[in-house]
Amino acid sequence: MTSPFPRLISADDHVLEPATLWTDRLPSRYRGIGPHVRREKVAFDPKVSLSLHAEASADGVWADVWHFESKREPLMLVGAAVGYGHDEVELRPTTFDEVRPGCYIPAARLADMDMAGVEASLCFPNMAPTRFCGQGFLEAQDRELGLLCVRAYNDYMIDEWCADSGGRLVPLCIIPLWDPELAAQEVRRTASRGNRAVCFSEAPARLGLPSIHSGAWEPFFQACEETGTVLMIHVGSSSHVPMPSDDAPMGESNILVTLNSVTAMVDWLFSGIFVRYPNLKICLAECQIGWVPYILQRADEIWEIHGNWAGTRARVPELPSTYFRSNVFVTFFSDVVGLRNLDAIGADNVLVETDYPHSDSTWPCSQPHLQKQVELAGITDPEIIEKIARGNARKLFQLD
């Protein structure tokens, strides 16, 4: 790698929640039903589920299984795949002993970041038990327990995962999705402790929650704008992946899940939320960027041509692309097509990610991988490269 190519700030990585996260923090009365790990043999059929269920079986494979109330969710290799070759990754349960320590130990993560040329990292929750926006606790039968689990995760994120990293591990918290008022309180509580980003769903209505158009989320949006807290919207955070048919190969989902981010961006651009909260920022994570120019073009056309009858101009007085430029950010890890169309997207709206430790991750070659993509896209301006690699992330997340 030629020098000086900037180190990266990854806007989308994941932390594999350590086995004792909740048992160390929940009141004693909840430790037996709150999230905890048991190592046991499980029978697992990937045709039934990607990660959310596994039955105990004496003839099964050993796995570390998250138990939460009545749910059983095994640790999955695809969610902690770094260190394995592409042909070694399988859709199977695994144990903490089989995954790289950087998945769940902060000091080891920092060492892995050094190896990949990563300066700082913002980490979403992992596949189980939290899931990408905390929807695992939305499903809790006991709402008090669910709220305690949310707060315990956020305290862990701030006090343990990020605390001794010198600012290199950037906090990203979750909210109690079932109550916008409680969500607003948690935004303010964590913001007072230095947090500047929270997870949110790409499609709350798919989780059985009010849509972003309903007005129910106003206290939450207001709290985020007041505290400068960015809404991080990870692909798949609706617990839904579009698939053409039940018998289609699972690999199709890795492509089609981007459609969730397309839908989310259109929903936000036409919602009128950015009119009411002009300083609110959202960031679509793991969405890639090549699709953005067409969607912006089409959104503006719909606003201009059909705005009179389609109800769009009544909500947004300016072209939808206007709100994208000022309020929306997108991330990518491998998208030369998008980089070649960067002028149509906006160099100020794009952030890089490494997706550590998932099977799509560019680790351990994240820095040279981005440099190669930039070269293939013909981008030579050092200021633009700096923005994509880390400058936009520094500004968005208010980093020193």
C-alpha positions as a LaTeX table, in Angstrom:
\begin{tabular}{lrrr}
\hline
Residue & $x$ (\AA) & $y$ (\AA) & $z$ (\AA) \\
\hline
Met1 & 0.00 & 0.00 & 0.00 \\
Thr2 & 1.40 & 3.34 & $-1.02$ \\
Ser3 & 1.63 & 6.00 & 1.66 \\
Pro4 & 0.07 & 8.18 & 2.90 \\
Phe5 & $-3.39$ & 6.63 & 2.49 \\
Pro6 & $-5.48$ & 7.59 & 5.53 \\
Arg7 & $-6.47$ & 5.12 & 8.17 \\
Leu8 & $-10.19$ & 4.37 & 8.28 \\
Ile9 & $-13.03$ & 5.12 & 10.63 \\
Ser10 & $-15.51$ & 2.28 & 10.19 \\
Ala11 & $-19.13$ & 3.36 & 10.57 \\
Asp12 & $-20.41$ & $-0.21$ & 10.74 \\
Asp13 & $-18.77$ & $-2.99$ & 12.70 \\
His14 & $-20.28$ & $-5.30$ & 15.30 \\
Val15 & $-19.53$ & $-6.33$ & 18.84 \\
Leu16 & $-20.16$ & $-9.95$ & 19.76 \\
Glu17 & $-21.86$ & $-9.53$ & 23.11 \\
Pro18 & $-19.76$ & $-11.31$ & 25.76 \\
Ala19 & $-21.41$ & $-14.18$ & 27.61 \\
Thr20 & $-21.52$ & $-12.35$ & 30.94 \\
Leu21 & $-22.78$ & $-8.98$ & 29.71 \\
Trp22 & $-26.23$ & $-9.32$ & 31.28 \\
Thr23 & $-25.50$ & $-11.75$ & 34.11 \\
Asp24 & $-22.98$ & $-9.20$ & 35.41 \\
Arg25 & $-25.46$ & $-6.33$ & 35.27 \\
Leu26 & $-29.04$ & $-7.52$ & 35.76 \\
Pro27 & $-30.65$ & $-7.74$ & 39.21 \\
Ser28 & $-30.30$ & $-11.22$ & 40.71 \\
Arg29 & $-34.01$ & $-11.99$ & 40.25 \\
Tyr30 & $-33.61$ & $-11.70$ & 36.48 \\
Arg31 & $-30.34$ & $-13.52$ & 35.89 \\
Gly32 & $-32.03$ & $-16.86$ & 35.28 \\
Ile33 & $-34.36$ & $-15.56$ & 32.57 \\
Gly34 & $-32.28$ & $-12.65$ & 31.26 \\
Pro35 & $-29.79$ & $-13.26$ & 28.44 \\
His36 & $-27.19$ & $-15.85$ & 29.45 \\
Val37 & $-25.09$ & $-18.41$ & 27.63 \\
Arg38 & $-25.11$ & $-22.18$ & 28.01 \\
Arg39 & $-22.83$ & $-24.51$ & 26.12 \\
Glu40 & $-24.85$ & $-27.43$ & 24.85 \\
Lys41 & $-25.36$ & $-29.69$ & 21.88 \\
Val42 & $-27.94$ & $-28.48$ & 19.40 \\
Ala43 & $-29.58$ & $-29.81$ & 16.29 \\
Phe44 & $-29.51$ & $-27.10$ & 13.67 \\
Asp45 & $-31.20$ & $-26.98$ & 10.29 \\
Pro46 & $-30.17$ & $-23.93$ & 8.21 \\
Lys47 & $-33.25$ & $-24.41$ & 6.05 \\
Val48 & $-35.43$ & $-23.57$ & 9.05 \\
Ser49 & $-33.70$ & $-20.46$ & 10.34 \\
Leu50 & $-30.52$ & $-18.46$ & 9.90 \\
Ser51 & $-29.82$ & $-17.93$ & 13.58 \\
Leu52 & $-32.85$ & $-17.56$ & 15.77 \\
His53 & $-33.64$ & $-21.07$ & 16.94 \\
Ala54 & $-31.88$ & $-24.32$ & 17.78 \\
Glu55 & $-33.22$ & $-27.36$ & 19.60 \\
Ala56 & $-31.13$ & $-29.25$ & 22.13 \\
Ser57 & $-29.99$ & $-32.63$ & 20.83 \\
Ala58 & $-27.60$ & $-35.22$ & 22.21 \\
Asp59 & $-26.62$ & $-35.98$ & 18.61 \\
Gly60 & $-26.11$ & $-32.34$ & 17.67 \\
Val61 & $-23.08$ & $-30.03$ & 17.51 \\
Trp62 & $-21.60$ & $-28.10$ & 20.42 \\
Ala63 & $-22.65$ & $-24.48$ & 20.52 \\
Asp64 & $-22.82$ & $-21.52$ & 22.87 \\
Val65 & $-26.52$ & $-20.79$ & 23.04 \\
Trp66 & $-28.10$ & $-17.56$ & 24.26 \\
His67 & $-31.08$ & $-18.23$ & 26.52 \\
Phe68 & $-33.50$ & $-15.36$ & 27.03 \\
Glu69 & $-36.90$ & $-16.08$ & 28.59 \\
Ser70 & $-38.17$ & $-18.89$ & 26.34 \\
Lys71 & $-35.88$ & $-18.19$ & 23.38 \\
Arg72 & $-32.77$ & $-20.16$ & 22.40 \\
Glu73 & $-30.42$ & $-18.45$ & 19.94 \\
Pro74 & $-27.07$ & $-20.04$ & 19.10 \\
Leu75 & $-23.91$ & $-18.10$ & 18.37 \\
Met76 & $-23.45$ & $-18.33$ & 14.59 \\
Leu77 & $-20.17$ & $-18.53$ & 12.70 \\
Val78 & $-21.29$ & $-16.13$ & 9.95 \\
Gly79 & $-21.70$ & $-13.49$ & 12.66 \\
Ala80 & $-18.13$ & $-13.98$ & 13.90 \\
Ala81 & $-16.33$ & $-15.14$ & 10.77 \\
Val82 & $-13.14$ & $-13.04$ & 10.74 \\
Gly83 & $-10.03$ & $-15.18$ & 10.71 \\
Tyr84 & $-11.72$ & $-17.89$ & 8.66 \\
Gly85 & $-11.17$ & $-18.18$ & 4.92 \\
His86 & $-14.20$ & $-17.59$ & 2.70 \\
Asp87 & $-14.43$ & $-21.30$ & 1.93 \\
Glu88 & $-14.25$ & $-22.16$ & 5.63 \\
Val89 & $-17.25$ & $-20.11$ & 6.72 \\
Glu90 & $-20.35$ & $-22.21$ & 7.23 \\
Leu91 & $-23.89$ & $-21.52$ & 8.28 \\
Arg92 & $-23.57$ & $-23.32$ & 11.59 \\
Pro93 & $-23.59$ & $-22.71$ & 15.33 \\
Thr94 & $-20.26$ & $-22.14$ & 17.03 \\
Thr95 & $-18.71$ & $-21.35$ & 20.43 \\
Phe96 & $-16.76$ & $-18.42$ & 21.83 \\
Asp97 & $-13.68$ & $-20.66$ & 21.81 \\
Glu98 & $-13.87$ & $-20.96$ & 18.01 \\
Val99 & $-14.11$ & $-17.25$ & 17.18 \\
Arg100 & $-11.46$ & $-14.58$ & 17.13 \\
Pro101 & $-11.01$ & $-12.80$ & 20.51 \\
Gly102 & $-11.34$ & $-9.43$ & 18.76 \\
Cys103 & $-15.02$ & $-10.21$ & 18.29 \\
Tyr104 & $-15.72$ & $-9.62$ & 21.99 \\
Ile105 & $-12.56$ & $-8.46$ & 23.81 \\
Pro106 & $-11.84$ & $-4.72$ & 23.42 \\
Ala107 & $-8.02$ & $-4.94$ & 23.58 \\
Ala108 & $-8.01$ & $-7.70$ & 20.98 \\
Arg109 & $-10.34$ & $-5.66$ & 18.76 \\
Leu110 & $-7.96$ & $-2.70$ & 18.89 \\
Ala111 & $-5.09$ & $-4.98$ & 17.82 \\
Asp112 & $-7.19$ & $-6.27$ & 14.92 \\
Met113 & $-8.04$ & $-2.70$ & 13.94 \\
Asp114 & $-4.33$ & $-1.86$ & 13.84 \\
Met115 & $-3.77$ & $-4.84$ & 11.57 \\
Ala116 & $-6.42$ & $-3.59$ & 9.14 \\
Gly117 & $-5.49$ & 0.10 & 9.15 \\
Val118 & $-8.60$ & 1.14 & 11.10 \\
Glu119 & $-8.33$ & 4.22 & 13.29 \\
Ala120 & $-11.74$ & 4.01 & 14.97 \\
Ser121 & $-14.82$ & 1.82 & 14.88 \\
Leu122 & $-18.51$ & 2.20 & 15.67 \\
Cys123 & $-20.05$ & $-1.17$ & 16.56 \\
Phe124 & $-23.64$ & $-2.33$ & 16.21 \\
Pro125 & $-24.94$ & $-5.21$ & 18.30 \\
Asn126 & $-24.64$ & $-8.65$ & 16.75 \\
Met127 & $-27.13$ & $-11.23$ & 15.53 \\
Ala128 & $-28.19$ & $-12.66$ & 18.92 \\
Pro129 & $-29.55$ & $-11.93$ & 21.42 \\
Thr130 & $-29.70$ & $-8.15$ & 20.79 \\
Arg131 & $-29.90$ & $-8.02$ & 16.99 \\
Phe132 & $-29.13$ & $-4.98$ & 14.90 \\
Cys133 & $-31.35$ & $-2.38$ & 16.60 \\
Gly134 & $-32.18$ & $-4.08$ & 19.88 \\
Gln135 & $-35.31$ & $-5.74$ & 18.54 \\
Gly136 & $-34.41$ & $-8.84$ & 20.54 \\
Phe137 & $-35.57$ & $-6.96$ & 23.65 \\
Leu138 & $-38.68$ & $-5.68$ & 21.91 \\
Glu139 & $-39.78$ & $-9.32$ & 21.92 \\
Ala140 & $-39.33$ & $-9.69$ & 25.69 \\
Gln141 & $-42.43$ & $-10.89$ & 27.48 \\
Asp142 & $-41.42$ & $-8.88$ & 30.56 \\
Arg143 & $-41.12$ & $-5.20$ & 29.61 \\
Glu144 & $-39.28$ & $-4.33$ & 32.82 \\
Leu145 & $-36.70$ & $-6.98$ & 32.01 \\
Gly146 & $-36.47$ & $-5.71$ & 28.44 \\
Leu147 & $-35.74$ & $-2.17$ & 29.63 \\
Leu148 & $-33.12$ & $-3.40$ & 32.08 \\
Cys149 & $-31.48$ & $-5.37$ & 29.27 \\
Val150 & $-31.35$ & $-2.27$ & 27.06 \\
Arg151 & $-29.78$ & $-0.17$ & 29.80 \\
Ala152 & $-27.33$ & $-2.93$ & 30.71 \\
Tyr153 & $-26.19$ & $-3.17$ & 27.09 \\
Asn154 & $-25.70$ & 0.59 & 26.86 \\
Asp155 & $-23.78$ & 0.72 & 30.13 \\
Tyr156 & $-21.55$ & $-2.08$ & 28.87 \\
Met157 & $-21.02$ & $-0.24$ & 25.58 \\
Ile158 & $-19.92$ & 2.97 & 27.32 \\
Asp159 & $-18.23$ & 1.64 & 30.47 \\
Glu160 & $-16.46$ & $-1.43$ & 29.14 \\
Trp161 & $-16.36$ & $-1.82$ & 25.36 \\
Cys162 & $-15.33$ & 1.78 & 24.62 \\
Ala163 & $-13.99$ & 3.11 & 27.91 \\
Asp164 & $-10.29$ & 2.21 & 27.66 \\
Ser165 & $-9.90$ & 2.52 & 23.90 \\
Gly166 & $-8.67$ & 6.11 & 23.80 \\
Gly167 & $-11.70$ & 7.07 & 21.74 \\
Arg168 & $-11.03$ & 4.48 & 19.05 \\
Leu169 & $-14.11$ & 2.41 & 19.92 \\
Val170 & $-17.07$ & 4.74 & 19.45 \\
Pro171 & $-20.25$ & 4.14 & 21.48 \\
Leu172 & $-23.44$ & 3.08 & 19.71 \\
Cys173 & $-26.41$ & 2.47 & 21.99 \\
Ile174 & $-29.85$ & 0.89 & 21.64 \\
Ile175 & $-33.29$ & 2.06 & 22.76 \\
Pro176 & $-36.45$ & 0.48 & 24.20 \\
Leu177 & $-38.25$ & 0.33 & 20.87 \\
Trp178 & $-41.67$ & $-0.31$ & 22.40 \\
Asp179 & $-41.94$ & 3.12 & 24.05 \\
Pro180 & $-40.81$ & 6.35 & 22.29 \\
Glu181 & $-40.89$ & 8.29 & 25.57 \\
Leu182 & $-38.59$ & 5.76 & 27.24 \\
Ala183 & $-36.47$ & 5.80 & 24.09 \\
Ala184 & $-36.10$ & 9.57 & 24.39 \\
Gln185 & $-35.10$ & 9.20 & 28.03 \\
Glu186 & $-32.44$ & 6.64 & 27.11 \\
Val187 & $-31.10$ & 8.89 & 24.36 \\
Arg188 & $-30.67$ & 11.71 & 26.87 \\
Arg189 & $-29.23$ & 9.40 & 29.53 \\
Thr190 & $-26.57$ & 7.97 & 27.23 \\
Ala191 & $-25.87$ & 11.33 & 25.57 \\
Ser192 & $-25.04$ & 12.76 & 28.99 \\
Arg193 & $-22.35$ & 10.07 & 29.16 \\
Gly194 & $-20.85$ & 10.92 & 25.77 \\
Asn195 & $-22.86$ & 8.74 & 23.41 \\
Arg196 & $-23.71$ & 10.29 & 20.04 \\
Ala197 & $-25.40$ & 7.46 & 18.10 \\
Val198 & $-28.32$ & 5.07 & 18.61 \\
Cys199 & $-29.67$ & 2.16 & 16.60 \\
Phe200 & $-33.08$ & 2.40 & 14.92 \\
Ser201 & $-35.05$ & 0.11 & 12.63 \\
Glu202 & $-35.17$ & 0.51 & 8.87 \\
Ala203 & $-38.91$ & $-0.31$ & 8.98 \\
Pro204 & $-40.48$ & $-0.09$ & 12.46 \\
Ala205 & $-43.88$ & $-1.15$ & 11.11 \\
Arg206 & $-42.42$ & $-4.55$ & 10.19 \\
Leu207 & $-41.61$ & $-5.01$ & 13.86 \\
Gly208 & $-45.23$ & $-4.28$ & 14.80 \\
Leu209 & $-44.37$ & $-0.71$ & 15.82 \\
Pro210 & $-45.75$ & 2.64 & 14.62 \\
Ser211 & $-44.28$ & 3.84 & 11.34 \\
Ile212 & $-42.11$ & 6.94 & 11.14 \\
His213 & $-45.14$ & 8.72 & 9.60 \\
Ser214 & $-47.41$ & 8.04 & 12.58 \\
Gly215 & $-46.22$ & 10.85 & 14.85 \\
Ala216 & $-45.57$ & 8.38 & 17.66 \\
Trp217 & $-41.78$ & 8.77 & 17.41 \\
Glu218 & $-41.70$ & 12.55 & 17.83 \\
Pro219 & $-40.32$ & 12.51 & 21.41 \\
Phe220 & $-37.51$ & 10.22 & 20.28 \\
Phe221 & $-36.67$ & 12.29 & 17.19 \\
Gln222 & $-36.71$ & 15.47 & 19.25 \\
Ala223 & $-34.32$ & 13.97 & 21.83 \\
Cys224 & $-31.95$ & 12.86 & 19.08 \\
Glu225 & $-31.88$ & 16.28 & 17.47 \\
Glu226 & $-31.43$ & 18.09 & 20.78 \\
Thr227 & $-28.50$ & 15.89 & 21.80 \\
Gly228 & $-26.88$ & 15.60 & 18.37 \\
Thr229 & $-27.49$ & 11.84 & 18.40 \\
Val230 & $-27.31$ & 10.12 & 14.99 \\
Leu231 & $-29.87$ & 7.46 & 14.11 \\
Met232 & $-27.92$ & 4.45 & 12.83 \\
Ile233 & $-30.15$ & 2.29 & 10.63 \\
His234 & $-28.57$ & $-1.08$ & 9.84 \\
Val235 & $-29.72$ & $-3.17$ & 6.93 \\
Gly236 & $-31.80$ & $-6.07$ & 8.24 \\
Ser237 & $-32.93$ & $-4.17$ & 11.34 \\
Ser238 & $-36.56$ & $-4.84$ & 10.39 \\
Ser239 & $-36.02$ & $-8.58$ & 10.98 \\
His240 & $-37.02$ & $-9.02$ & 7.36 \\
Val241 & $-35.07$ & $-9.91$ & 4.23 \\
Pro242 & $-36.78$ & $-9.79$ & 0.81 \\
Met243 & $-36.55$ & $-13.14$ & $-1.01$ \\
Pro244 & $-38.17$ & $-14.08$ & $-4.33$ \\
Ser245 & $-39.23$ & $-17.51$ & $-3.06$ \\
Asp246 & $-38.81$ & $-19.87$ & $-0.14$ \\
Asp247 & $-36.58$ & $-22.18$ & $-2.16$ \\
Ala248 & $-34.23$ & $-19.48$ & $-3.48$ \\
Pro249 & $-30.57$ & $-19.87$ & $-2.41$ \\
Met250 & $-29.74$ & $-17.96$ & 0.76 \\
Gly251 & $-26.99$ & $-16.03$ & $-1.03$ \\
Glu252 & $-29.68$ & $-13.98$ & $-2.76$ \\
Ser253 & $-30.51$ & $-12.38$ & 0.56 \\
Asn254 & $-27.02$ & $-10.82$ & 0.75 \\
Ile255 & $-27.86$ & $-8.89$ & $-2.41$ \\
Leu256 & $-31.55$ & $-8.20$ & $-1.96$ \\
Val257 & $-31.31$ & $-6.98$ & 1.64 \\
Thr258 & $-30.03$ & $-3.67$ & 0.25 \\
Leu259 & $-33.61$ & $-3.09$ & $-0.94$ \\
Asn260 & $-34.49$ & $-2.57$ & 2.72 \\
Ser261 & $-32.19$ & 0.44 & 2.82 \\
Val262 & $-33.63$ & 1.75 & $-0.44$ \\
Thr263 & $-37.10$ & 1.56 & 1.09 \\
Ala264 & $-35.94$ & 3.20 & 4.31 \\
Met265 & $-34.29$ & 6.12 & 2.54 \\
Val266 & $-37.33$ & 6.83 & 0.38 \\
Asp267 & $-39.54$ & 6.63 & 3.47 \\
Trp268 & $-37.42$ & 9.17 & 5.34 \\
Leu269 & $-37.05$ & 11.56 & 2.39 \\
Phe270 & $-40.82$ & 11.82 & 1.95 \\
Ser271 & $-41.72$ & 11.70 & 5.66 \\
Gly272 & $-41.36$ & 15.40 & 6.43 \\
Ile273 & $-39.29$ & 14.53 & 9.52 \\
Phe274 & $-36.31$ & 16.52 & 8.26 \\
Val275 & $-38.59$ & 19.53 & 7.82 \\
Arg276 & $-39.60$ & 19.37 & 11.48 \\
Tyr277 & $-36.11$ & 18.37 & 12.69 \\
Pro278 & $-33.65$ & 19.96 & 10.25 \\
Asn279 & $-30.61$ & 19.01 & 12.35 \\
Leu280 & $-31.53$ & 15.34 & 12.73 \\
Lys281 & $-29.10$ & 12.97 & 10.99 \\
Ile282 & $-29.59$ & 9.36 & 9.93 \\
Cys283 & $-27.00$ & 6.93 & 8.62 \\
Leu284 & $-27.95$ & 3.86 & 6.58 \\
Ala285 & $-25.41$ & 1.15 & 7.41 \\
Glu286 & $-24.20$ & $-1.76$ & 5.28 \\
Cys287 & $-26.39$ & $-0.56$ & 2.44 \\
Gln288 & $-23.72$ & 0.08 & $-0.23$ \\
Ile289 & $-24.09$ & 3.23 & $-2.34$ \\
Gly290 & $-24.36$ & 2.44 & $-6.06$ \\
Trp291 & $-28.16$ & 2.65 & $-5.99$ \\
Val292 & $-28.33$ & 6.12 & $-4.44$ \\
Pro293 & $-28.06$ & 8.31 & $-7.60$ \\
Tyr294 & $-31.02$ & 6.68 & $-9.33$ \\
Ile295 & $-33.23$ & 6.78 & $-6.22$ \\
Leu296 & $-32.48$ & 10.48 & $-5.71$ \\
Gln297 & $-33.22$ & 11.21 & $-9.35$ \\
Arg298 & $-36.47$ & 9.25 & $-9.26$ \\
Ala299 & $-37.55$ & 10.78 & $-5.93$ \\
Asp300 & $-37.11$ & 14.28 & $-7.34$ \\
Glu301 & $-39.07$ & 13.31 & $-10.47$ \\
Ile302 & $-41.95$ & 11.94 & $-8.39$ \\
Trp303 & $-41.97$ & 15.10 & $-6.28$ \\
Glu304 & $-42.11$ & 17.30 & $-9.39$ \\
Ile305 & $-44.42$ & 15.27 & $-11.64$ \\
His306 & $-46.81$ & 13.60 & $-9.20$ \\
Gly307 & $-46.56$ & 15.87 & $-6.18$ \\
Asn308 & $-49.96$ & 17.46 & $-6.81$ \\
Trp309 & $-51.91$ & 14.23 & $-6.27$ \\
Ala310 & $-49.45$ & 11.87 & $-4.52$ \\
Gly311 & $-49.21$ & 13.83 & $-1.28$ \\
Thr312 & $-45.47$ & 14.36 & $-1.47$ \\
Arg313 & $-45.19$ & 18.15 & $-1.73$ \\
Ala314 & $-47.55$ & 18.60 & 1.19 \\
Arg315 & $-44.96$ & 16.93 & 3.43 \\
Val316 & $-41.70$ & 18.09 & 1.90 \\
Pro317 & $-41.56$ & 21.60 & 0.45 \\
Glu318 & $-38.21$ & 21.02 & $-1.25$ \\
Leu319 & $-36.84$ & 18.36 & $-3.58$ \\
Pro320 & $-36.24$ & 15.10 & $-1.68$ \\
Ser321 & $-32.58$ & 15.12 & $-2.73$ \\
Thr322 & $-32.21$ & 18.35 & $-0.74$ \\
Tyr323 & $-32.86$ & 16.45 & 2.49 \\
Phe324 & $-30.49$ & 13.69 & 1.49 \\
Arg325 & $-27.64$ & 16.16 & 1.15 \\
Ser326 & $-28.26$ & 17.70 & 4.57 \\
Asn327 & $-29.54$ & 14.81 & 6.68 \\
Val328 & $-28.71$ & 11.36 & 5.26 \\
Phe329 & $-25.47$ & 9.37 & 5.21 \\
Val330 & $-24.73$ & 6.01 & 3.62 \\
Thr331 & $-21.98$ & 3.44 & 4.20 \\
Phe332 & $-20.24$ & 0.91 & 2.00 \\
Phe333 & $-17.47$ & $-1.66$ & 2.18 \\
Ser334 & $-17.20$ & $-2.74$ & $-1.46$ \\
Asp335 & $-18.82$ & $-0.62$ & $-4.17$ \\
Val336 & $-16.67$ & 0.61 & $-7.04$ \\
Val337 & $-19.81$ & 1.41 & $-9.04$ \\
Gly338 & $-20.95$ & 3.77 & $-6.31$ \\
Leu339 & $-17.54$ & 5.43 & $-6.03$ \\
Arg340 & $-17.51$ & 6.02 & $-9.79$ \\
Asn341 & $-20.77$ & 7.93 & $-9.32$ \\
Leu342 & $-19.67$ & 9.79 & $-6.22$ \\
Asp343 & $-20.44$ & 13.19 & $-7.75$ \\
Ala344 & $-24.11$ & 12.17 & $-8.04$ \\
Ile345 & $-24.19$ & 10.95 & $-4.44$ \\
Gly346 & $-22.10$ & 13.58 & $-2.70$ \\
Ala347 & $-18.67$ & 13.02 & $-1.22$ \\
Asp348 & $-19.88$ & 14.53 & 2.08 \\
Asn349 & $-22.53$ & 11.83 & 2.56 \\
Val350 & $-20.46$ & 8.65 & 2.21 \\
Leu351 & $-18.71$ & 6.71 & 4.97 \\
Val352 & $-16.62$ & 3.54 & 4.78 \\
Glu353 & $-17.16$ & 0.46 & 6.93 \\
Thr354 & $-15.38$ & $-2.86$ & 7.47 \\
Asp355 & $-18.29$ & $-4.96$ & 8.84 \\
Tyr356 & $-16.00$ & $-6.73$ & 11.31 \\
Pro357 & $-16.56$ & $-9.58$ & 12.29 \\
His358 & $-19.18$ & $-10.70$ & 9.75 \\
Ser359 & $-18.54$ & $-12.91$ & 6.76 \\
Asp360 & $-18.70$ & $-9.88$ & 4.43 \\
Ser361 & $-15.93$ & $-8.09$ & 6.33 \\
Thr362 & $-12.94$ & $-6.61$ & 4.51 \\
Trp363 & $-10.71$ & $-7.39$ & 7.52 \\
Pro364 & $-7.73$ & $-7.78$ & 7.69 \\
Cys365 & $-7.17$ & $-5.84$ & 4.44 \\
Ser366 & $-9.65$ & $-3.00$ & 5.02 \\
Gln367 & $-7.30$ & $-0.09$ & 4.34 \\
Pro368 & $-5.72$ & $-1.50$ & 1.15 \\
His369 & $-9.16$ & $-2.71$ & 0.05 \\
Leu370 & $-10.51$ & 0.84 & 0.16 \\
Gln371 & $-7.41$ & 2.18 & $-1.56$ \\
Lys372 & $-7.86$ & $-0.32$ & $-4.40$ \\
Gln373 & $-11.52$ & 0.64 & $-4.82$ \\
Val374 & $-10.65$ & 4.33 & $-4.87$ \\
Glu375 & $-8.03$ & 3.68 & $-7.55$ \\
Leu376 & $-10.45$ & 1.61 & $-9.66$ \\
Ala377 & $-13.01$ & 4.41 & $-9.40$ \\
Gly378 & $-10.45$ & 6.97 & $-10.54$ \\
Ile379 & $-10.66$ & 9.11 & $-7.39$ \\
Thr380 & $-7.41$ & 10.99 & $-6.87$ \\
Asp381 & $-8.38$ & 14.07 & $-4.84$ \\
Pro382 & $-6.81$ & 13.64 & $-1.37$ \\
Glu383 & $-9.56$ & 15.70 & 0.25 \\
Ile384 & $-12.28$ & 13.42 & $-1.11$ \\
Ile385 & $-10.36$ & 10.30 & $-0.08$ \\
Glu386 & $-9.91$ & 11.73 & 3.42 \\
Lys387 & $-13.63$ & 12.45 & 3.69 \\
Ile388 & $-14.64$ & 8.92 & 2.70 \\
Ala389 & $-12.00$ & 7.19 & 4.78 \\
Arg390 & $-12.57$ & 9.08 & 8.03 \\
Gly391 & $-13.37$ & 12.79 & 7.71 \\
Asn392 & $-17.13$ & 12.43 & 7.29 \\
Ala393 & $-17.29$ & 10.00 & 10.21 \\
Arg394 & $-15.32$ & 12.36 & 12.43 \\
Lys395 & $-17.77$ & 15.15 & 11.69 \\
Leu396 & $-20.94$ & 13.05 & 11.93 \\
Phe397 & $-20.05$ & 11.39 & 15.23 \\
Gln398 & $-18.33$ & 14.49 & 16.69 \\
Leu399 & $-14.98$ & 12.74 & 17.16 \\
Asp400 & $-11.74$ & 14.41 & 18.20 \\
\hline
\end{tabular}
